[in-house]
């Protein structure tokens, strides 16, 4: 037992020295936290705006009969290609033809009355008032005949442009009222396709007419179409809470298009923003449009600063204020830092 105690006494100082050395090493490592940094530089940045929506044309039209009646024939079905002037649907003309004949008979009678009274007036048999009454009656009968013939002409629906039938709302034999939608068409054959997307009020202000955009379709992976901002809505959509922006394709796509196809757009506004673009992972304690980052000016001490976030774009964050006069941004090791931490730069 005495021998063991002597050995322990001899080894104890070495053990304490060793422990003290490890403690010192751990202290140094704790004080000098390894980090990675990148230079901070301000630049004018073109911010891209990402949005999605559906393809449509600028001339989608709901076609209807001017007068009500029973549908006699519908000559097309959904998806059919149509030509300008082509008859798409007709009403049963029995009642309408009867109205035309009645109006024509009334006009012919009024014309005979006017001729007879005019001759009598020349012979001083009738008065000027009687002549004027027959002239008024003839004019009224003429207008009634014009209306009846106009309604007969619009008792058929014709295509306004070359395009396609998008939807058929009624069937043959069905009774419809004046102005009731019967067929929906578009002018897709003219190649006037555009993508209707919804954007926030902040993005709506940034986007201007004729700004360029790249458009992709889920139906054609890998295909990209060039477009431009064709139109901006001047009011918010009450259902979505967004503003509408129409992106028109610069050329007729070779791919087959259809109304309702889903598309994604990358809009590139001509307006440039001034700020600092930094990696997303360098932001700490983000809260709305503010956050914190660690920077260093002397490469040995970390400093925590508050920044204002102007925009997010994929893996980067655009900072508008907070990095003035800062030299380096700490992009790795920030989770282990506190304000005024000692750092060690690593590659």
C-alpha positions as CSV (number, residue, x, y, z in Angstrom):
1,X,0.0,0.0,0.0
2,X,2.9,2.3,0.9
3,X,4.5,1.6,-2.5
4,X,1.3,2.5,-4.4
5,X,0.9,5.8,-2.5
6,X,4.5,6.8,-3.4
7,X,3.9,6.1,-7.1
8,X,0.6,8.1,-7.0
9,X,2.4,11.0,-5.3
10,X,5.0,11.0,-8.0
11,X,2.5,10.9,-10.9
12,X,0.1,13.4,-9.5
13,X,2.0,16.6,-10.6
14,X,2.3,15.3,-14.2
15,X,-1.4,14.5,-14.3
16,X,-2.2,18.0,-13.1
17,X,0.1,19.6,-15.7
18,X,-1.5,17.5,-18.4
19,X,-5.0,18.5,-17.3
20,X,-4.0,22.1,-17.1
21,X,-2.6,22.0,-20.7
22,X,-5.8,20.5,-22.1
23,X,-7.8,23.1,-20.3
24,X,-5.7,25.9,-21.8
25,X,-6.0,24.3,-25.2
26,X,-9.8,24.1,-24.8
27,X,-9.9,27.7,-23.7
28,X,-8.0,28.9,-26.8
29,X,-10.2,26.9,-29.1
30,X,-13.3,28.3,-27.4
31,X,-12.1,31.9,-27.7
32,X,-11.0,31.6,-31.4
33,X,-14.0,30.3,-33.2
34,X,-13.3,29.2,-36.8
35,X,-15.3,31.0,-39.4
36,X,-15.5,31.6,-43.1
37,X,-15.9,35.1,-44.5
38,X,-16.6,36.9,-47.8
39,X,-16.0,40.5,-48.8
40,X,-18.9,42.9,-48.5
41,X,-19.6,45.1,-51.5
42,X,-22.6,47.2,-52.6
43,X,-24.0,46.9,-56.1
44,X,-26.9,47.7,-58.3
45,X,-28.9,44.5,-58.6
46,X,-31.6,43.5,-61.1
47,X,-34.1,41.7,-59.0
48,X,-36.0,38.9,-60.7
49,X,-39.7,38.3,-59.8
50,X,-41.1,34.8,-60.0
51,X,-44.8,34.2,-60.6
52,X,-47.1,31.5,-62.0
53,X,-50.4,31.4,-63.8
54,X,-52.4,30.1,-66.7
55,X,-52.2,30.6,-70.5
56,X,-55.1,32.3,-72.3
57,X,-55.6,34.6,-75.3
58,X,-56.5,38.2,-75.5
59,X,-59.7,37.6,-77.4
60,X,-61.6,34.9,-75.4
61,X,-65.2,35.7,-76.2
62,X,-68.6,34.5,-74.9
63,X,-70.9,34.3,-77.9
64,X,-74.7,34.5,-77.5
65,X,-77.9,35.1,-79.5
66,X,-79.3,38.7,-79.4
67,X,-82.8,37.3,-79.1
68,X,-84.2,34.4,-77.0
69,X,-85.5,31.3,-78.4
70,X,-85.1,27.5,-78.9
71,X,-81.7,26.4,-80.2
72,X,-82.1,24.7,-83.5
73,X,-78.6,23.5,-84.2
74,X,-75.1,23.7,-82.7
75,X,-72.5,22.8,-85.4
76,X,-69.3,22.6,-83.2
77,X,-68.1,20.9,-80.1
78,X,-65.5,21.8,-77.5
79,X,-61.9,21.7,-79.0
80,X,-63.0,22.2,-82.6
81,X,-61.0,24.6,-84.7
82,X,-63.1,27.3,-86.3
83,X,-62.7,29.9,-89.0
84,X,-63.8,33.5,-89.0
85,X,-67.4,33.9,-90.2
86,X,-68.2,30.2,-89.7
87,X,-71.8,29.5,-88.5
88,X,-71.5,27.9,-85.0
89,X,-75.1,27.8,-83.9
90,X,-78.7,28.8,-85.0
91,X,-82.0,29.4,-83.4
92,X,-85.4,27.9,-84.5
93,X,-86.5,30.7,-86.9
94,X,-90.2,30.0,-86.9
95,X,-91.2,32.7,-84.4
96,X,-88.6,35.1,-85.6
97,X,-89.6,34.7,-89.3
98,X,-93.2,35.4,-88.3
99,X,-92.2,38.6,-86.6
100,X,-90.3,39.7,-89.7
101,X,-93.3,39.0,-91.9
102,X,-95.6,40.9,-89.5
103,X,-93.2,43.8,-89.5
104,X,-93.0,43.7,-93.3
105,X,-96.8,43.6,-93.7
106,X,-97.1,46.6,-91.3
107,X,-94.5,48.5,-93.3
108,X,-96.3,47.8,-96.6
109,X,-99.7,48.9,-95.2
110,X,-98.1,52.1,-93.8
111,X,-96.5,52.8,-97.2
112,X,-99.9,52.4,-99.0
113,X,-101.6,54.6,-96.5
114,X,-99.0,57.3,-96.9
115,X,-99.2,57.2,-100.7
116,X,-103.0,57.4,-100.7
117,X,-103.2,60.3,-98.2
118,X,-100.4,62.1,-100.1
119,X,-102.5,62.0,-103.3
120,X,-105.6,63.1,-101.4
121,X,-103.7,66.0,-99.9
122,X,-102.6,67.1,-103.4
123,X,-106.3,67.3,-104.2
124,X,-107.0,69.2,-101.0
125,X,-109.2,66.3,-99.7
126,X,-107.2,65.6,-96.6
127,X,-105.5,68.0,-94.1
128,X,-101.7,68.5,-93.6
129,X,-102.0,66.8,-90.2
130,X,-103.4,63.7,-91.7
131,X,-100.5,63.6,-94.2
132,X,-98.0,64.1,-91.4
133,X,-99.6,61.3,-89.4
134,X,-99.2,58.8,-92.2
135,X,-95.6,59.8,-92.8
136,X,-94.8,59.2,-89.1
137,X,-96.6,55.8,-89.2
138,X,-94.5,54.8,-92.2
139,X,-91.3,55.8,-90.5
140,X,-92.3,53.8,-87.4
141,X,-93.2,50.7,-89.5
142,X,-89.9,51.0,-91.4
143,X,-87.9,51.0,-88.1
144,X,-89.9,48.0,-86.8
145,X,-89.0,46.1,-90.0
146,X,-85.3,47.0,-89.6
147,X,-85.4,45.7,-86.0
148,X,-87.1,42.4,-87.0
149,X,-84.6,41.8,-89.8
150,X,-81.7,42.6,-87.5
151,X,-82.9,40.2,-84.9
152,X,-83.3,37.5,-87.6
153,X,-79.7,38.1,-88.7
154,X,-78.5,37.7,-85.2
155,X,-80.4,34.5,-84.6
156,X,-77.2,32.7,-85.6
157,X,-73.8,32.7,-84.1
158,X,-70.7,33.2,-86.3
159,X,-67.0,32.9,-85.3
160,X,-65.4,36.3,-84.9
161,X,-61.8,35.1,-85.5
162,X,-59.9,32.0,-86.4
163,X,-59.4,30.0,-83.2
164,X,-60.9,27.2,-81.1
165,X,-64.1,26.4,-79.3
166,X,-63.2,26.5,-75.6
167,X,-66.6,25.6,-74.1
168,X,-70.2,24.8,-75.1
169,X,-72.7,25.9,-72.5
170,X,-76.1,24.6,-73.9
171,X,-77.4,21.9,-76.1
172,X,-79.8,21.7,-79.1
173,X,-83.5,22.1,-78.3
174,X,-82.7,24.1,-75.2
175,X,-84.5,27.4,-74.5
176,X,-82.1,30.4,-74.0
177,X,-82.7,34.0,-73.3
178,X,-81.2,37.0,-75.0
179,X,-77.5,37.3,-74.2
180,X,-77.2,33.9,-72.5
181,X,-73.7,32.5,-73.2
182,X,-73.9,29.7,-75.7
183,X,-70.3,29.1,-76.8
184,X,-66.9,30.4,-75.6
185,X,-64.2,30.8,-78.3
186,X,-60.7,32.3,-78.6
187,X,-58.4,33.5,-81.4
188,X,-55.7,31.1,-80.6
189,X,-54.8,30.5,-84.3
190,X,-53.6,34.1,-84.4
191,X,-50.9,33.2,-81.9
192,X,-51.8,35.9,-79.4
193,X,-51.1,33.8,-76.3
194,X,-50.2,35.3,-73.0
195,X,-49.6,34.1,-69.5
196,X,-51.8,35.7,-66.8
197,X,-50.0,35.8,-63.4
198,X,-50.7,37.2,-60.0
199,X,-48.1,39.3,-58.1
200,X,-48.0,41.2,-54.8
201,X,-48.5,45.0,-54.6
202,X,-44.7,45.4,-53.9
203,X,-43.8,43.5,-57.1
204,X,-46.6,45.2,-59.1
205,X,-45.0,48.6,-58.4
206,X,-41.6,47.3,-59.6
207,X,-42.9,45.7,-62.8
208,X,-43.2,48.1,-65.8
209,X,-44.7,47.6,-69.3
210,X,-42.3,45.9,-71.8
211,X,-40.1,44.4,-69.0
212,X,-38.6,41.1,-70.3
213,X,-39.6,37.7,-68.9
214,X,-38.8,34.0,-69.4
215,X,-41.7,31.6,-69.4
216,X,-41.7,27.8,-68.9
217,X,-44.6,25.4,-69.2
218,X,-45.1,22.3,-67.0
219,X,-46.5,20.6,-70.1
220,X,-43.2,21.1,-72.0
221,X,-40.3,20.6,-69.5
222,X,-37.1,22.2,-70.6
223,X,-38.8,24.5,-73.1
224,X,-38.4,28.2,-72.5
225,X,-40.3,31.0,-74.2
226,X,-39.3,34.7,-74.2
227,X,-42.1,37.2,-73.3
228,X,-42.7,40.8,-72.2
229,X,-45.0,42.5,-69.8
230,X,-48.0,43.3,-72.0
231,X,-50.5,44.6,-69.5
232,X,-50.9,45.4,-65.8
233,X,-54.2,45.5,-63.9
234,X,-55.1,48.7,-62.2
235,X,-56.9,47.0,-59.3
236,X,-56.5,44.1,-57.0
237,X,-58.3,40.8,-57.6
238,X,-60.8,40.5,-54.7
239,X,-60.6,36.7,-54.7
240,X,-56.8,36.2,-54.7
241,X,-55.7,39.5,-53.2
242,X,-53.1,39.9,-55.9
243,X,-52.5,42.1,-58.9
244,X,-52.8,40.7,-62.4
245,X,-49.9,41.0,-64.9
246,X,-50.2,39.7,-68.5
247,X,-47.0,38.4,-70.2
248,X,-47.3,38.1,-73.9
249,X,-45.1,35.7,-75.8
250,X,-42.7,37.4,-78.3
251,X,-43.3,34.8,-81.0
252,X,-45.8,32.1,-81.9
253,X,-44.7,28.9,-80.0
254,X,-44.1,25.8,-82.1
255,X,-45.4,23.7,-79.2
256,X,-49.2,23.0,-79.2
257,X,-50.9,25.5,-76.8
258,X,-54.2,25.4,-75.1
259,X,-56.1,27.7,-72.9
260,X,-55.6,26.9,-69.2
261,X,-52.1,25.5,-69.5
262,X,-50.0,26.2,-66.4
263,X,-46.9,28.3,-66.8
264,X,-44.1,29.8,-64.6
265,X,-42.5,33.1,-65.3
266,X,-39.3,34.9,-64.3
267,X,-39.9,38.6,-64.8
268,X,-36.8,40.8,-65.1
269,X,-37.7,44.4,-64.3
270,X,-35.6,47.2,-65.8
271,X,-35.6,48.8,-62.4
272,X,-32.3,48.2,-60.5
273,X,-32.1,48.1,-56.7
274,X,-29.0,49.2,-54.7
275,X,-27.9,47.0,-51.9
276,X,-25.9,44.0,-50.8
277,X,-26.7,40.4,-52.0
278,X,-25.7,38.0,-49.2
279,X,-26.2,34.2,-48.7
280,X,-29.5,33.2,-47.1
281,X,-27.8,31.1,-44.4
282,X,-25.9,34.1,-43.0
283,X,-29.1,35.7,-41.7
284,X,-29.9,35.1,-38.0
285,X,-33.0,35.8,-36.0
286,X,-35.0,37.0,-39.0
287,X,-38.3,38.8,-38.1
288,X,-40.3,40.2,-41.0
289,X,-38.0,42.5,-43.0
290,X,-35.2,42.6,-40.4
291,X,-32.5,40.2,-39.2
292,X,-29.0,40.0,-37.9
293,X,-25.7,39.1,-39.4
294,X,-22.1,38.8,-38.1
295,X,-19.4,40.8,-39.7
296,X,-15.7,41.5,-39.1
297,X,-13.6,44.4,-40.1
298,X,-10.3,43.3,-38.5
299,X,-10.6,39.5,-39.2
300,X,-10.2,38.8,-35.5
301,X,-13.4,40.0,-33.8
302,X,-17.0,39.3,-34.8
303,X,-19.7,41.9,-34.5
304,X,-23.4,41.4,-34.6
305,X,-25.3,44.0,-36.7
306,X,-28.9,44.5,-37.6
307,X,-29.9,44.6,-41.3
308,X,-33.0,45.5,-43.2
309,X,-34.1,42.8,-45.8
310,X,-35.3,44.3,-49.1
311,X,-36.1,41.0,-50.9
312,X,-35.5,37.3,-51.0
313,X,-34.3,35.5,-54.1
314,X,-33.7,31.8,-54.0
315,X,-30.5,31.3,-52.0
316,X,-29.7,34.9,-51.5
317,X,-31.0,37.9,-49.5
318,X,-31.0,41.5,-50.7
319,X,-30.0,43.9,-47.9
320,X,-31.0,47.5,-48.2
321,X,-29.4,49.0,-45.1
322,X,-27.2,47.9,-42.2
323,X,-23.9,46.9,-43.9
324,X,-22.5,50.4,-44.5
325,X,-18.8,50.6,-43.9
326,X,-18.6,46.9,-43.2
327,X,-15.6,44.9,-44.7
328,X,-16.4,41.2,-44.4
329,X,-19.5,39.0,-43.8
330,X,-19.2,35.9,-41.8
331,X,-21.0,33.1,-43.7
332,X,-20.0,30.0,-41.7
333,X,-19.8,29.5,-38.0
334,X,-22.3,32.2,-37.1
335,X,-24.3,29.8,-34.9
336,X,-21.4,29.7,-32.4
337,X,-20.8,33.4,-32.2
338,X,-21.8,36.2,-30.0
339,X,-21.1,39.9,-30.2
340,X,-17.3,40.6,-29.9
341,X,-16.4,36.9,-30.2
342,X,-12.8,36.1,-31.1
343,X,-12.6,34.4,-34.5
344,X,-10.1,32.5,-36.6
345,X,-10.4,32.7,-40.4
346,X,-10.4,29.4,-42.2
347,X,-10.6,28.6,-45.9
